[in-house]
Amino acid sequence: MKQLATLVGALVAAAALTGCGGVTKGKPLPAEAAGSGAVGCAGTASPAPVPTAFPHEVPIPPKAVVTGYEERSGGRQIVTAVAPGRFRDTLAFMQQAYPSAGLDLSAGEVEDRDAESNYSGRGLKGRWTLREVSGCHGDTLVTVLVAKA
């Protein structure tokens, strides 16, 4: 049953990230967001600016290096970043910062090196995913999708 839930969660995340008719602005999402497995460490990542259109209410981990931004159909926005430090610290930040920002977490799952959760509130809805980056001292790939509710 857990495998089925994991598969469903992965399919929902993939569907949310792929969308139709999207327009990329700024730097496109890096290959790791598409599942190629090639991920850089926070200390060597090439930073990309987060456009002012991205809602400031949606937390991104402190000291995270934003590596990509994309606008998709339906007003969806996606930010990818690499957060330095340990995966568990990044997870703790996400689990505390979102409720503190008035964004309720739901349908989440945590495993040893990855986690995800839906969120909603303040007129927004979305999903964040975390994945530990192998060979980077626990750095974490962070993907945040947001849209108006």
C-alpha positions as CSV (number, residue, x, y, z in Angstrom):
1,M,0.0,0.0,0.0
2,K,2.9,2.4,0.8
3,Q,4.4,1.7,-2.6
4,L,1.1,2.6,-4.2
5,A,0.9,5.8,-2.2
6,T,4.4,6.7,-3.2
7,L,3.7,6.0,-6.9
8,V,0.5,8.1,-6.8
9,G,2.4,10.9,-5.0
10,A,5.1,10.8,-7.7
11,L,2.5,10.9,-10.5
12,V,0.7,13.8,-8.9
13,A,4.0,15.7,-8.6
14,A,5.0,14.9,-12.1
15,A,1.6,16.1,-13.5
16,A,1.8,19.3,-11.5
17,L,5.3,20.0,-12.8
18,T,4.7,19.1,-16.5
19,G,1.5,20.9,-17.4
20,C,0.6,22.1,-20.9
21,G,1.4,25.2,-22.8
22,G,3.9,26.5,-20.2
23,V,6.1,29.5,-20.8
24,T,9.6,29.4,-19.3
25,K,10.9,32.7,-17.9
26,G,14.3,33.2,-16.5
27,K,16.4,30.1,-16.4
28,P,14.6,26.8,-17.2
29,L,14.3,24.2,-14.6
30,P,17.5,22.2,-14.2
31,A,17.7,18.6,-15.4
32,E,17.4,17.2,-11.9
33,A,13.8,18.6,-11.6
34,A,12.9,16.4,-14.6
35,G,14.4,13.3,-12.9
36,S,17.7,12.9,-14.7
37,G,19.6,12.6,-11.4
38,A,22.3,15.2,-12.3
39,V,22.2,17.6,-9.3
40,G,24.8,20.1,-8.2
41,C,25.7,21.0,-4.6
42,A,24.6,24.3,-3.1
43,G,28.2,25.6,-3.0
44,T,28.7,25.2,-6.7
45,A,25.1,25.9,-8.0
46,S,24.6,28.8,-10.4
47,P,22.1,31.2,-8.9
48,A,19.0,32.4,-10.7
49,P,16.8,35.3,-9.6
50,V,13.3,34.7,-8.2
51,P,11.0,37.0,-10.0
52,T,8.9,39.4,-8.0
53,A,5.8,37.5,-9.3
54,F,6.6,34.6,-7.1
55,P,4.5,35.0,-3.9
56,H,6.6,36.2,-1.0
57,E,4.4,34.3,1.4
58,V,5.7,30.9,0.1
59,P,8.9,30.1,2.1
60,I,12.1,29.0,0.5
61,P,14.8,27.6,2.9
62,P,17.3,30.2,4.1
63,K,20.6,30.2,2.3
64,A,19.1,28.1,-0.5
65,V,20.5,28.8,-3.9
66,V,17.7,29.3,-6.4
67,T,18.7,27.5,-9.6
68,G,15.5,27.9,-11.7
69,Y,12.1,29.5,-12.2
70,E,9.4,28.6,-14.6
71,E,5.9,29.8,-15.3
72,R,3.4,27.2,-16.5
73,S,-0.2,27.3,-17.7
74,G,-2.9,28.1,-15.3
75,G,-0.7,30.6,-13.4
76,R,1.5,28.0,-11.9
77,Q,5.0,28.9,-10.9
78,I,7.9,26.6,-10.0
79,V,11.0,27.5,-8.2
80,T,13.9,25.0,-7.8
81,A,16.7,25.5,-5.4
82,V,19.5,23.7,-3.6
83,A,19.6,24.2,0.2
84,P,22.9,23.7,2.0
85,G,23.1,21.6,5.1
86,R,21.4,18.4,6.1
87,F,18.2,17.1,4.5
88,R,16.5,16.7,7.9
89,D,17.2,20.4,8.8
90,T,15.6,21.5,5.5
91,L,12.7,19.2,6.1
92,A,12.2,20.7,9.6
93,F,12.3,24.2,8.1
94,M,9.6,23.4,5.5
95,Q,7.4,21.7,8.1
96,Q,7.6,24.7,10.4
97,A,7.8,27.6,8.0
98,Y,4.7,26.8,5.9
99,P,2.2,26.6,8.8
100,S,3.9,29.7,10.3
101,A,3.2,31.5,7.0
102,G,-0.5,30.5,7.1
103,L,-0.1,27.6,4.6
104,D,-1.6,24.4,5.8
105,L,0.3,21.2,4.9
106,S,-1.6,18.1,3.7
107,A,-1.0,14.7,1.9
108,G,2.7,14.7,2.8
109,E,5.1,11.9,3.0
110,V,8.6,11.6,4.5
111,E,11.2,8.9,3.7
112,D,14.9,8.7,4.5
113,R,16.1,11.0,1.8
114,D,13.0,12.6,0.2
115,A,9.8,14.2,1.3
116,E,6.9,16.1,-0.2
117,S,3.7,17.9,0.9
118,N,0.8,19.7,-0.6
119,Y,-0.1,23.1,0.9
120,S,-2.9,25.6,0.8
121,G,-3.9,28.9,2.4
122,R,-3.8,32.7,1.9
123,G,-5.4,32.2,-1.5
124,L,-2.6,29.9,-2.7
125,K,-2.2,26.1,-3.3
126,G,0.8,24.1,-4.3
127,R,3.3,21.3,-3.5
128,W,6.9,21.2,-2.3
129,T,9.3,18.3,-2.8
130,L,12.7,17.7,-1.2
131,R,15.4,15.3,-2.2
132,E,18.8,14.8,-0.6
133,V,21.5,15.4,-3.1
134,S,24.0,12.5,-3.1
135,G,27.6,13.5,-2.6
136,C,26.8,17.0,-1.3
137,H,27.0,16.6,2.5
138,G,23.2,16.4,2.8
139,D,22.3,19.4,0.6
140,T,18.7,19.2,-0.5
141,L,17.1,19.8,-3.9
142,V,13.9,21.8,-3.2
143,T,11.1,22.2,-5.7
144,V,8.2,24.5,-4.9
145,L,5.1,24.7,-7.1
146,V,2.5,27.5,-6.4
147,A,-0.7,28.6,-8.0
148,K,-3.7,30.7,-6.9
149,A,-6.3,28.6,-5.2
